[in-house]
Amino acid sequence: MATAILGVYFLPVRYTVVRKYLVCCLAGIGLLPAVVFADFDVRWENTGDGSEALFAGALRDSGIIADARKLDQVALDWPPRLSLVLGGHGFPRYEPRAQQITLPFEYLAQATRAQANFESSRTAALQRGLDVVEYTLYHLLGHALLGSHDVDADPQAERLATWLMASQYVNGGEQWLEAVEAFGRA
């Protein structure tokens, strides 16, 4: 068993994503020591639009970011430094060189508008939009654990995101299911 575990560390570079996935899984079940974030910073960017300020407030009040910050205590092979930028423009993304996750407020706005077709109130649509953002954040955290933003890493990132959501919180499985359903409708 020890030989197999040590072999994970010495895989060639082209197997980095597979190696990181295996290390995360083995650390997650307690078979390997792991690293916690040395530095996990969250930056809120003001993009100036009044509606974005409303979505920023909703995201702040939801507790999603506070919950994600607690994950730095989970013993996994986290990057030594990880930034979470809330705001900006474009699509949600993980940038491995900068070790940065970006979640634009516009993404929450779009997710909320998409949920309005399925929900009876604006409040319910906003909650489902927040579920979409939460699901996306955990998926991007999975990419950060793998150190890759490639589409080829999506299945592994998805499995890591599912495990993080389901195992780290009370009712995490239920949260995950709600988030997946909302994401599927977005």
N, C-alpha and C positions, 0 to 999 in steps of 0.2 A: 504494500500500500504506500509506504513512504517513497519508494522508487517512482511509483506512478505520479505521486504528488510533486516530487522534485522535477520530474520530467516536464511538467506543465511550465515551469519557469524557463526551461531551456529550449522551447520550441523555436524554430527559425522565425525571423521577423515577419515573414509573410503570413504567419499564423497568429499575429498579435491579437486580432479580434477574438479568435477561438481561445487563445491563452487567457486573455482577460476575462472572458465569459466563464471559463472553467475556474479561474481563481476566485471570481466573485461567488460562484455557486459553492465552491468548497469552503470559502470563508464564511458564507452565509449559514452553512450548516455546522460550523465550528471545527472543520478539519484543518484550516489554515489560519495563522494569525493574519490580521489585516490592518490596513491603514485607515485612519479617520482623516477627514479634511484637515489639513493644516490651516487652510484659509478658505472660508466660504462667505463671500460678501454678496449682498443684495443691493442693487442700485435701482432707485425709482427715477425714471427720466420724465421730466415734464415736457410734453410735446405741444403744449399751449392750447389745444382744443378743449373747450368747456365740457363736451360730452366725454372726452377721454379722462378728464378729472373725475367724472362720476364713475366711470368704469374702474379707474385706479382705486377709488375709495371702496368700491364693492369688492374688488380683489383683496385689498388690504384687510377689510373687515371680515372676509370669508374664513380666514385662518389657514388657507391653503399654503401660503408662503411660510407662515410660522411652523406649520407641520413639516414642510419640506426641509426647513432649517434643522429640525430635530433629527433628520436622517443622517447628519454628519456624525452622530453617535453610534450608528449602526456599523458594525465591524465588517467593512467590505474594502475592496481595493479601489478606493476613491482617488480621484486626481488630487495631487497635493494642494492645488489651488483651483477653485471653481467660482466663477462669477455668474450671478443671475441678474440679468438686466430686464427690468420691467418697463416697457415703453418702447419708443423708437418706432420704426416703420418696417414694413415687409411681413414676412411669415415667421412663425416660431422656428427656431433653429438652434443647433448646437454647433459651435465652431471649435474644433479640437485644438488648433494652434493657439487660440486665445483662451482656451478652456472656459468658454462662455456660453451660457444658454440665454437666448433672447426671446422674450414673450411680449410682443407688442399689444398695447391696449386695444388696438383696432381688431385684433384677433378675437378678444372677448366680445367686442361689439358685434362682429360678424356671427360668432357662435350664438349669441343671444338672439339676434334677428332670425337666425335659422330655426331656433327652438320656438319662436313665437308662433310658428305654423302648427305646433303640436301641443302647446300649453294653453290653458284657459286664462292666465293672467301674466302681466309683465313680470311680476315677482317670480313666478314659477319659471318663466322663460330665462330670466337672469340666473336663477339657481342652476338650471340645466346648462346654460352657457358657462358658468363657473365650473361645472362638472367636466365640460369639454376641455377647459383650460387646465384643470387638475390632471386629467388623463394625459394631455399633451406634455405637461411638465414632467410627469413621471416617465413618460416615454423618452423624453430628452435626457432625463437623469440616467436612464438605462444606456443611452448613447454615451454619456459622459463616463459611466463606469467602464464601457468598452473602449473608450478613447477613439471612437469612430463616428462619423456622421453619414457614412455610406448607406445606401439603400440595402446593400447586402447584409448589413448588421441589424436591420429592422426586426427580423424574427427573434434574435437574441435580446435586443433592447426591449421588445414587447414582453418577453418572458420575465426579464428583470423588473420591468415596470409593474407587471401583474403581481409578482412576488412581493415587491416593496409595498404596494398598496394593500394587498390582502393580509400580509403578515405583520405589519408594523403598527396597525391601529385597531382599536376596538371597532367592530363592525366594518373592518377594512374590506372584506369580501363584498359586503353590500354596497359600500362606497364604490368599489371597483365596477360592480355590475351597473350601477346607476350611471357612472361616468362612461362606460363602454356603450350603453344604450344611447346616451345623449350624443356621444361622438359619432355613432353610426347614423344619427339623424341630421347631423350638422352638414 
